């Protein structure tokens, strides 16, 4: 593994699976979550020492234990029970523990209480097992060793966030700060359970903000990280990044290093404003709705910027605008360079994807863009169903396979254009039909986007009468261990 590549996530596992809820989960009433998780108002508390601040933050941090339920003969094997049993907490259910004889704890992550009635946020990858499926059972443990069973309220792999709920009241919790105010140089504190050694606090500063295009989430995910040099290690995933006022400013999720095995002073946290947006929807509906704009986005080249009359390379280029889609209806055209969205400057393709992902269907997205040397503005209304906006002859790109243009075909999607690098990496070629990905039929953009996973994909292709199955590893620049 190249140590200069982005590392694995800071938890012990990274794979996203299907949501598996065994009972109707708790829900908040519509509009209640926005109030419950709102940023605090008024003057922020000032702590005279780091120790005082950590004394406030630590009680709200939990260790998260995802477990697999072993049934039948496997559950009766005494050696298996001996070597796999979790001995880190008392046995029982609810507040008495949560570890049972037929549970096999598969790893450890961290989480943070964000509401006194038992609302806990963690990473999506923390609650998934090494086989990619959501854990059969999840328990959380507080620093004082109280342990509770947790239910999954909602899971959003595209931002690597999950919301849990435990049956407890009057819990210590952290308020979500306004992360838009975070500045490079601000002191921050990381609190979690690295390497399963116990709740640990480290201190650092904000090294950068709005880090995108790192491909740390599931394929097609949305990224805008706070970067920090506070030590984050495996097991810290889902834990706290607190500001100097003891508020939650981010959820620690990933590190940069050799296969994620150790910290080299570069860690990443999901900003609290994104956390608030996601968990508010999960608390009320159990899912996250994102608007559709009917465009394909890519990084602009220097030639693109010069043609648009721009000097800076900051921006995102519209490589495709789908007929009858929201972007087309708003007056945008292929080749336009987006300079700002929702009042924030767009530096890259990742910025625009992230900012547009925060808009629900029916919501609006103000844009500033450049065309033919002129700066223009538009306001788009997000749609809900992309399939109706895509003409059969229109090409499109998949987020996980940049540099490849596809077109709908009869019962498949066809490679319309592909670069030399992508051809060498994937084995795909112009005119080749893709009929299945990982055993799932692929007939359009939506099906293909949903079928691709992080890691090795089994892609069934057809060229004339010849069929073959390709093994395509994603992301395409990932290195074999």
N, C-alpha and C positions, 0 to 999 in steps of 0.2 A: 504493500500500500504506500503510495506517495505521501509523505508527511505534510506536504504543502497543499494537499487537496482538502476540501471541507471534510471535517470529521463526521462520524456518525453522531446521532443525537446523544444528549448527555444522559439519558436514561439507559437502561440495559437493553432495551429492545426498540426497534423501529420498523413497524409494519402496520398497515391499517386494514382492519377487517370489517365485516358487516356488524351492524348494531344488533345485539342479542339481549333484549330486555325480557325478564321473566314475569314481570308484573307491571301494571299501569303505574308509571312513575309519578312523583309529586310534580305539580306544576304551579307556576305563579299566574295570577290573573293578568289579562292584557294590560300593558302599561305599568304594571307593578314593578317589574324588574328594573326599568329605567330609573325609577325612584330609589329602589333598594341598593343599586350598585352605582349611584351617582357619585361624582367626585365631591369631596367635602368642600364646604364654603367657609369663608372667614380666614382668620390668620392661622397659618400652619404652626404647629407646636415646634418649639426649638429645644433640643436636648443638649444638656451640658456635657455629656460624655457619650462615647459610643456604647459603653456598657448599659447605660440607661435606655438607649434606643433598642438595643438587642433584647433587653428584658421585656420590652413591649412587643417586639416583632415575633420572637421565638414561640410564645404560647399559641400563636395562630398557625404555625407550620406543622404539617403532618407528614409522616412516612406513608407511602401508598404501596400496598402489597397486592399485586394481581395473582390469582391462583387458578389452577386447573383442577376440576373435580374428577377424581379417579374412581371409576365404578368397577364392579365385578371383581375378578380375581386379582387385578392390579391393586385394588384397594386393600386386599387381604394380605399382601406380601409384606412380612414383617421387616425384611431388609430394606425394601423400598420405602416403607414408612420411616425407618430409622434414618436413612440418608437424605430423605426429602422433607422431613417434617420441619416446620418452622418453629424454632424454639425462642423466638425473640419476644414473645408476649404471652400472656395468660390465655388459656383455652376458654371456649364458651362462645356465646353469641352476644350481639349488641355491645353494650359498654363493658361486658366481662371479657371480651376478647375478639373472637372472630376466626380463630384458627381451629380447624376440625380435622379429625383423623383422616378423612378422605380428600382433604385439600392439599395440593402441592403448590406452594408458593414458587412462582416462576421468575421473580426478580423484585426489584424495589425501585421506587421513584419517590417523588415528593409532591406535596400539594399545599394549598393555603386556603384557610377559611376566609370567605369574603362576606359572610352573613351570619349573624348570631344563631339563626335557626338551622345551622348545619349545612350551608351551601359551601362547597369546596371546589376549587378549580385546579386542574392539573393538565398535563399534556395528554393528547390522544394516544401517543405511542406508549405511554406509561401503562395504560389499561389494556394493552394488547399483548398477547403471548408471542413467543418466538415463531409460532406457525402462522401469525398474522390475524388470528381470530381474537375477538374480544374475550377478556378473561371470564371464566365461569363465575368467579366470586372475587370481590374486591373488599379489602379491609384497610382501614386507616388507623394509624397510631399516633397519639399526641406525645409530646416530649415527656409527660409524666406517666407514660406507659398505658394510659387508657386506650382501649382499642374498640372500634365500632365497625360493623358491617356497613358497606356503602352501596347505594344503588346508582346506576348510571342514568342521569337525567337526559343527557344529550352528548353527542360526540361529533366533532367536526375535524376530520383528518386534514382538510384543505388548509386549515390554520394551525393544526396540531394542538387543538384545545379540547378539553372534555370537562363536563360539569357533573359533579357527584353530590349526593345528599345523604346525610346520616341523621338518625333519629336522636337529636340532642338539641337543647335550647341553651340560651344565655352563654354561648361560646365566645371566647376571645376571637376577634376577627380584625382584618386589615381593610381600610378604605382603599379603593382604587383611585390613584392620583390621575391628574390630567397629564398624560405623557407627551402631549404636544409641547409642553413647556420644558422638557428635558433638554439640557445643553451639554455639549462635549466639555468634560472637566468636572461635571457635577459628581460629588461622592455618592457611591451606592454600596449596598450591602447584600450579599447573596447568602441565603439561609436555606438549607435543605439537608438531605441525608446521603452524602457521597459514600459510595462503596459499602453502604449498609453499616457504617460504623456508628451512626447516630447523628442527631441534628447538629449541624456545624454551621458556624457563621464566618464569612470572609468579607474583606473590605477591598474596594477598588474605586475606580471612577468610570464615568461614561467615556468610552473611547471614540464612538461614532454613533450616529443615528441614521435611520432609514436605510439600513443595509438590505439590499434586495438582490435577486438573481443568484442566490447561493445554492438553490436546489436542495434545501434541507428538509422541506416538507414532502408529503406525498406528491406524485406527479400532478401537475396542474394546480399546485397549491399557491397560496398568497403570502408574500413575505415583506416585512418592513421592520427589521430587527433593531433593537438597541444593542450596540456592541459594548462590552465591558471587559476590564482586566481583572475584576474580582474573580477569584478562583472558583471555577465550576467544573465538576467532574462527574463521571457516571454515577447516577443516583440523584443528582441535583435536579434532573428534569422535572418540571412541574412546580419547582420551588420558587421562593420569593426572590425578587430583586427589589429591595426597598430603597427609598430615597432618604435624605438626611432628616426628614420629618416623620419617619416611620410609616410611610404610606407605600402601598404596592404600586410600583412603577413599571414592573414587567414580570413575566413568567419565564424563568430560565429554561432553555430548551436545547441548546446545542453548543458544542465547542469545536474549535479548530485544532487539529492535532493528528497524530498517527492513529487512524481508525477509531478515534474517540477514546483512546485508552488513558490519556492523561491530559492535564491542562497546560497550555503554553501561553496563557495570558490573553487569549482571544475567545471570549464566550458571547453567546447571543441570547437575547431575551425578547419575548413577544411583548410589545408595548401595551400598557394598561388600557389605552383607549380602544385598541382592537379587542382585547380581552372583554371589555365591557360590552362592546357591540355584539360579540359572539355569544357570550354567556347569557346576555339578556334575552336573546332569541331562543337559546336552548332552554332557559328556565320557563319560558312561556309556551313554546311549541315543540321543543325537542329537536328542532332542526334549524338550519340557517338558510334563508332565502337570499339569493343574489340576482340582481338584474342582468338582463342580456342586452348587449348593445349592437350586435351584428357587425363586428369588425375582427380583423386579425391584425396583431401588433408585432412589430419587430424593431430591433435596434437600428437606427438610421446610420447610413454610411457617411463618410465625409462628402462624397458626391451628392448624396441626398441633401445634406445641410447646405452645401454651396448652392444647389439648385433652388433651395427655399430662401436663400439670401441670409443665412445664419452663419455666425462665426463659431459659437459654442456647439459642442457635440451633445449637449443636454437636450433630451426630448425623446419622443416615441413616435415611430412612423406607422401609419396605417398602410399595411401591405395589401389588405383586402377590405372592401366595404360591401357588405351583403345587400343585395337588392331588396328593397322594402323593409329593411331593418331599421332600428332606431337611429343609428349613425347616419344612414343614407337619408332618412326622413329629416334629420337635423341639418342637412346640407353638407356633411363631410364627404370627402372623396378619397380614393386611393392615392397615396403619396403625401397626404397632409401630415405635418409634423405637429404633434400635440406638445404644447409648452407648459400648460398648467391645467389642473383638474381639481375641482372642489376647492378652489382658492389656494392650492398648494402647487409649487413648482414641480414639474415632471422632469426628472433627470435621466430616466431610463424606461425601457419597456416594463420592467418590474414595478416601477412606481405607478404607472398608469393602470396596470392590472390590479394592483393593490387598492388604489383609490376608487376605481370603478367597482371593485368587489364589495365595497361598503354600502352600495346603493341597492335598495330592495326594488323588486318589480313595482313599477308605478312611480318610483322616486325620480328625482332629476339630478343631472350631473352637469354643472357649468364647466365649459372648456374654453381655453385660449389656444389657438393653433396658428400655424404659419403656412401660407400658400402663395407661391409666386411672388415672394418678397413682401407680402402684406400680412399683418397680424390681424386675425379675425377672432370672433367669439361665437359660441353656440351653446345652447342648453338642450341636452338630450333627455328624453324620458325613457327610463329603462323598461324593456319588455320582459316577457316571461318565457316565451317558447321560441327558441332559435330555429327549430326545424321549418317553421312556416316562412322564415325569411330567407332561406337558402335555396336558390334556384339550382336545378339539376346540373347546369353547366358551370356553376361557380366552384372555384377551387378554394380549399381551406387548409389550414395548418393545425396540427395537434400540439398542445403545449409541450408534451413530452418528446416530440420529434421535430425540433426546429430544423429548418432548412429543407423540408420536404413538403411539397404541395400535393394535396389529394383531391379527388373528385368522386362524387357518388356514382356508383355503377349498379348493375342489376344484382341485388343480393350481396353487395360488397362495396368497398371503396378502392379506388384505383390510384396508383402513384402517377401523378401528372407531371411532376418535375422533381428532380433530386440532385443535390450537390455531390461532388466527388467524395468529400469527406463522409457525408451521411451514407452514401452508397457503400463505401468501404466498411463503415462501422456496422451497418444493418444487414447488408446483402440484398436490400430492396433495389428495384430498377424501374425505370419508366415503363408503364403499361402493365405492371404486375398488379393483380387484384389481391386485396386482403379480405379473406372471408371470415376468419375467426381469430380472436386474440384470447389466449388463455382459456380456450374452450367455449368462449361466448361469441355468438354470431355478430358480425359487424356489418352494418348496412348504411351507417351515416356517421356524422361528426360526433353526436352525443354518445352513441354506442361505443365508438372507438375510444373516445376520451375516458369513458368510465371503465373500460376493460383493461387499460394499461396500468401496470403497477411498477413500483420501485423494485429493481432487481431484474432477474431474467424473465422475459416474456416469451411465451410460445405463440408464434405468429404463423398461422396457416395461410399460404399464398397460392395463387393460381395464375399460370401464364399459358394461355391457350388451353390445351388438354392436360398440361403438366401441373401437378400439385406438389408442394413441398412445405415443410414446417421449418421456420427459421427461429433461432434463439437470439433474441435481441435484448441486450442488457441496457437498462435505463437507470440513471441518466447515461447518455452515450459516452461521456468522458469519465465514467466511473472506472476505477481500477480494480482488478482482481486481487483478492488477498491470498 
